[in-house]
Amino acid sequence: MASASDVAGLRRARFARRVPARLSALAGPHHGAVSLPLHPAWSGLKDFDLDQPGLRVSCYRIVLAEGSHDDLVEYLNRDLLLDMWPILRTLISRDIRDVW
């Protein structure tokens, strides 16, 4: 049976493979409507208005947790991520936070 630290390490490695090499690669939209594909937004809401702070945070949480490398680049915006990070970091898992 794998230890908790082994499992956490595997999760972190999985998230780390998706992260772009530079934050500047995050060239997603800065405002307006975003419709996520089914593979990251499998559990419900998939349409977001980035001009509404609550929906913007929800969108970013989903993309960070479930998105592929290409999703991160396509849907996340560097400046928005940096602006939201103080709040967003408290709403995502420790594994995702540690990788980012």
Disulfide bonds with the S-S distance in Angstrom:
none
